[in-house]
Amino acid sequence: MSFFISEAWAEGAPAAAAQPQGGGMMTLVMFGVLIAMMYFLIWRPQSKRMKEHRELVSGLAKGDEVVVNGAILGRITKVTDEYVALDIADGVEIKVSKMSITASLPKGTLKQIKEAN
């Protein structure tokens, strides 16, 4: 019984058994590129939007014209820590969470919309 592998058997060995050279380093580089792409395409823009929304919400004041998530336009009549009261029509006032406000409108926008209708 021989413990040596014959040359004929070694020549027929599959190529997949050979170890790739530098494969570990290339994997690390690709992983780093993937992390960088996730940062610049997902995390950074999202954190920028969150920061802008926090600044918008913290700067709300009575008389501001805003848009709420459900595309409701209104003028702020009262501001508390977590909620604002919006005048959305003559004699109609609703209370909404500050976090539901999506945008601030330029002054006079509501008046222009009323005149257009």
N, C-alpha and C positions, 0 to 999 in steps of 0.2 A: 504494500500500500504506500502510495507516494503522497507526501504533503505539499508537493510543489504543483502549481498550476501550469499546465502546458501552455506554450506560446499560442497554440491554435485556439485554445479556450479563451485566452486573454484577448485575442484579436476580435472575437465575436461578442465581446461584452458591449452592452448598450452604451450609447454616448451620454445618456442622462446620468450615468453614475459618476461622470467626471465632475469635479467641483469647479464652478465658474470662478474666474479670477476677479477680485475686486467687487464681488456681488454684494457684500455686506456694506461697503462704503456707498455704493450706488443706491441701495435701499434707503440708507440714512439721508442721502441728498434728496431723493424723491419725496421722502416723508417730510423733510424740511420745506420743500417747495409746496407741498400740499397744505401744510400748516400756514405758510405765508399767504397762499391764495385764499384760504378760509378767512384769514384776518382781514385782508384788503377787500374782499368781495362781500363778506357777510358781517363780521363782527364790527368793524370800524364804521361803516355807514349806518348800521343800526344804532350804535351808541351815539353817533352824531345826531340822528333823528330824535333819540330819547332826550338828549341834552337840549335841543331846540324846543321840544315840547315842554320840558320842565321850565325853561325860561319863559315860554308863552304863558303857561299856567300861573307862574309866580308873578307875572306882570299884569294880570287882569285887574281892571278897575271899573268902577261904576261908570256907565256911559259907553263902554267899549261895545262895538258890534262884532259878533262872533258867529261861527258856524259850529253846530254840534254834530256828532257822529251820524245821526239820522238825516243829515242835510237840512236841519232846522236852523233858520237864521233868526237872530234876536239881538236885542240890546240888553246889556247887563244892568239890572236895577239894584242888586244887592250882592255882596261878596262875603262869604264866610270862609272858614278854614278849608272845608272840603266841598262846599256846594256854592253855586251861584244861582241867582234868580234871574230869569230871562223874560223880557217883555217881547212876546212873539207876535202879538196883534193888539189892537186897542182893547184894553181891559182883560187881556189873557196873559197870565204870568205862569211860568213853569219853573220848577227847581231841578237842576241837573248837576251831576258830579263835575268837578273841575276837570277831571281826567277825560271826560267825554267831549271836551271842546277840542276841535281839530285845527281851527284857524281863526285868526283875527282879521276882520275886514277893515278896509279904509273907512274913515268917517264919511257919512253921507250915502253909503251903499244902500242901506235899507230904504232911504228916502227915494233914491233913483229907481229902485225896484217897484215901490208903490206907485210912483208916477208912470212907470212903463205899463202897468196893468190898468 
